[in-house]
Amino acid sequence: MAKIVVLLVALLMPNAALAESRFDGKWHGESCASGATLEFIVAGDTVNGQYSSGIDHSRINGKIAADGSFDGGWLTGKFNGKSFIGTFTRATKGTACRVTADLQ
């Protein structure tokens, strides 16, 4: 019986380790667009949240690669420790704006 418990624990541990990431938590930031804010949650390698600039609201969705890079379509960048630096690109105008966010 003890061998079965040890085997089950060994099988489950790697999955638990993969479920968490060093970037987990609530993030808040801003972009170079006047008054624009970012708020998103990182859980494992998944990012979900919102970009708001008063009149413009866009969802933030995507996956973080093993090296910390993120490609959410209109928002790309890189997570490094407790900071994120990226670029917001407006599809309608083709303009790019710098974005920063910090783990809260």
Secondary structure, DSSP 8 states (H G I E B T S, - for coil): -HHHHHHHHHHHHHHHHHH--TT-EEEEEEESSTT-EEEEEEETTEEEEEEE-SS-EEEEEEEB-TTSEEE-SSEEEEEETTEEEEEEE-TTT--EEEEEEEE-
